[in-house]
Each structure stands twice: as C-alpha cells, then as structure tokens.
Amino acid sequence: MSIGYWTTDFLVVQRTFAARDMPSAQITPIFAAFFKMIVPFLVIIPGLIAAVLFPKLGHPGGPSYNLALPLLIQRYYPPGLLGLGLTALLASFMSGMAGNVTAFTDIWTYDIYQAYIKKDASDQHCVTVGRWVVLIGILISIGTAYIAADSPSVMDYS
C-alpha cells in the first residue's frame, strides 16, 4: 500500500523524475518520508492543545477544527508577530499549492498528454495545454472547496 501512496504524491514523483541519477531517484521517497513523518506532530499536537484551550472547538456553535491553528496564533503571538504568523501560515499554504500545481501540470502535460494523446506536440502547444489544465484544475478545486465548506471540518468531508 505504501508504494501506492508515494506514486500519487505529485511532488515526490516530480522530484524523483528530476533526479540526476538512479540512486538519487531511489532515495527521494526516503527523504520525503522523513519530512512527512514530522507533519503529524506539527498538526496533532497543536490540535490537541487547541482542543484543551478552546473547549467548544468543533462543537455546534463553537469554532471549527479548521480554526485551531489560527486561534492558537491569535492567543499566543504578540501583536507585532501576529501578522508575521498569519503570513507564514499563508505562505506555507501557497508554497504547497504552487508545488502541487506545478507537479500536476508537468505530469499531465509531459507524461500523459504528450506521451499518449498528442505525441508530436510542440513545446508551445504543451505550455498552452498546461495552462488550460491548471485553470481547469483550479476551478474544480474551488468548486470542491465550496462543497467541502458545508462539512463541519476537513476531516469530516467525504
């Protein structure tokens, strides 16, 4: 099952394809796994702290689980650093999204479209197709976000 997970992570796949040699490509998922193992601690521990500090978190009429980190930033950051904390939060989101959009575009355009649909496509044509795919993907993401907004939390969305 684990190989199925790694082959669906566009960033890991893109970095593996961009490796300079086979040993570097083979070790890419190991490095990615190391950093992905840290993420639960960065998510779960602040979430547990927020659940203790804000007892109505996730309850009807209370703040959503999605607001756990912003509530902690608001409570513990001094006024001068509040903007910096929110900027860092948004920058990390934008960085992750930019990486996923880039990886999705590359994999769709060069590994699927050019390999199977239009094999003789020029670079300019591939760039145009990539731009349209990004636009369509972002519109689908926005639509999905509106559907998910009706869920009490991201974890409850199905």
C-alpha positions as CSV (number, residue, x, y, z in Angstrom):
1,M,0.0,0.0,0.0
2,S,2.8,2.4,0.7
3,I,4.1,2.5,-2.9
4,G,0.6,3.5,-3.9
5,Y,0.7,6.5,-1.6
6,W,4.1,7.7,-2.9
7,T,3.2,7.3,-6.5
8,T,0.2,9.6,-6.1
9,D,2.2,12.4,-4.4
10,F,3.0,14.6,-7.4
11,L,5.8,16.5,-5.6
12,V,7.7,13.2,-4.8
13,V,7.1,11.9,-8.3
14,Q,8.3,15.1,-9.9
15,R,11.4,15.2,-7.7
16,T,12.1,11.6,-8.5
17,F,11.9,12.2,-12.2
18,A,14.2,15.2,-11.9
19,A,16.9,13.3,-10.0
20,R,20.4,13.3,-11.6
21,D,20.9,9.5,-11.3
22,M,19.2,6.3,-10.3
23,P,20.5,6.2,-6.7
24,S,19.3,9.7,-6.1
25,A,15.8,8.8,-7.6
26,Q,15.6,5.8,-5.3
27,I,16.4,7.7,-2.2
28,T,13.9,10.5,-2.9
29,P,10.9,8.8,-1.3
30,I,13.1,8.1,1.8
31,F,13.8,11.8,2.3
32,A,10.2,12.7,1.6
33,A,9.1,10.1,4.2
34,F,11.3,11.7,6.8
35,F,9.7,15.1,6.4
36,K,6.2,13.6,6.1
37,M,6.7,11.8,9.4
38,I,7.1,15.2,11.1
39,V,3.8,16.6,9.8
40,P,1.5,14.7,12.1
41,F,3.4,16.1,15.1
42,L,3.0,19.6,13.8
43,V,-0.7,19.0,13.2
44,I,-1.8,16.7,16.0
45,I,0.0,18.4,19.0
46,P,-1.3,21.9,18.2
47,G,-4.7,20.4,17.6
48,L,-4.7,18.7,21.0
49,I,-3.5,21.9,22.7
50,A,-6.3,23.9,20.9
51,A,-8.9,21.3,21.9
52,V,-7.9,21.8,25.6
53,L,-7.7,25.6,25.4
54,F,-10.9,26.0,23.4
55,P,-13.4,23.5,24.8
56,K,-16.1,24.4,22.3
57,L,-13.8,23.7,19.4
58,G,-15.7,21.5,16.9
59,H,-18.9,21.7,18.8
60,P,-22.1,23.2,17.3
61,G,-22.0,26.9,17.8
62,G,-18.3,26.8,18.6
63,P,-15.3,27.4,16.3
64,S,-14.4,24.8,13.6
65,Y,-11.5,22.5,13.9
66,N,-10.1,24.2,10.9
67,L,-9.5,27.3,13.1
68,A,-7.3,25.6,15.7
69,L,-4.0,27.0,14.4
70,P,-5.3,30.5,13.7
71,L,-6.9,30.6,17.2
72,L,-3.6,29.5,18.8
73,I,-1.7,32.1,16.8
74,Q,-4.2,34.8,17.9
75,R,-3.9,33.8,21.5
76,Y,-0.1,33.3,21.9
77,Y,1.5,35.6,19.4
78,P,2.1,39.2,20.5
79,P,0.5,41.9,18.3
80,G,3.8,42.6,16.4
81,L,4.2,39.0,15.4
82,L,0.6,38.2,14.7
83,G,0.8,39.4,11.1
84,L,4.1,37.5,10.7
85,G,2.5,34.3,12.0
86,L,-0.5,34.6,9.7
87,T,1.8,35.5,6.8
88,A,3.9,32.4,7.5
89,L,0.7,30.3,7.6
90,L,-0.5,31.6,4.2
91,A,3.0,31.3,2.7
92,S,3.2,27.7,3.7
93,F,-0.2,27.0,2.1
94,M,0.7,28.9,-1.1
95,S,4.1,27.1,-1.3
96,G,2.5,23.7,-1.0
97,M,-0.2,24.6,-3.6
98,A,2.3,26.0,-6.0
99,G,4.4,22.8,-5.8
100,N,1.3,20.6,-6.4
101,V,0.0,22.8,-9.3
102,T,3.5,22.7,-10.9
103,A,3.8,19.0,-10.4
104,F,0.3,18.3,-11.7
105,T,0.9,20.4,-14.8
106,D,4.2,18.7,-15.6
107,I,2.9,15.2,-15.1
108,W,-0.3,15.8,-17.1
109,T,1.3,17.6,-19.9
110,Y,4.5,15.7,-20.5
111,D,3.8,12.3,-19.0
112,I,0.2,11.8,-20.2
113,Y,-0.8,14.3,-22.8
114,Q,2.5,14.3,-24.8
115,A,3.1,10.6,-24.3
116,Y,-0.3,9.3,-25.2
117,I,-2.6,11.9,-26.6
118,K,-0.5,14.1,-28.9
119,K,2.9,12.7,-29.4
120,D,4.1,15.3,-31.9
121,A,3.1,18.3,-29.8
122,S,5.4,21.3,-29.8
123,D,6.7,22.9,-26.6
124,Q,4.5,25.9,-27.2
125,H,1.4,23.7,-27.5
126,C,2.3,21.8,-24.3
127,V,2.7,25.1,-22.4
128,T,-0.7,26.2,-23.6
129,V,-2.3,22.8,-22.7
130,G,-0.5,23.1,-19.3
131,R,-2.0,26.5,-18.7
132,W,-5.5,25.3,-19.5
133,V,-5.1,22.2,-17.3
134,V,-4.1,24.5,-14.4
135,L,-7.1,26.7,-14.9
136,I,-9.5,23.8,-15.1
137,G,-7.9,22.1,-12.1
138,I,-8.1,25.3,-10.0
139,L,-11.8,25.8,-11.0
140,I,-12.5,22.2,-10.0
141,S,-10.7,22.8,-6.7
142,I,-12.7,26.0,-6.0
143,G,-15.9,24.1,-6.7
144,T,-14.8,21.2,-4.4
145,A,-13.9,23.8,-1.7
146,Y,-17.5,25.1,-1.8
147,I,-18.8,21.6,-1.4
148,A,-16.5,20.9,1.5
149,A,-17.4,24.1,3.2
150,D,-20.7,22.5,4.3
151,S,-18.8,19.9,6.3
152,P,-18.0,20.7,10.0
153,S,-14.3,20.1,9.4
154,V,-11.9,19.0,6.7
155,M,-11.7,15.5,8.4
156,D,-15.5,15.1,8.1
157,Y,-15.6,15.9,4.4
158,S,-16.2,12.8,2.3
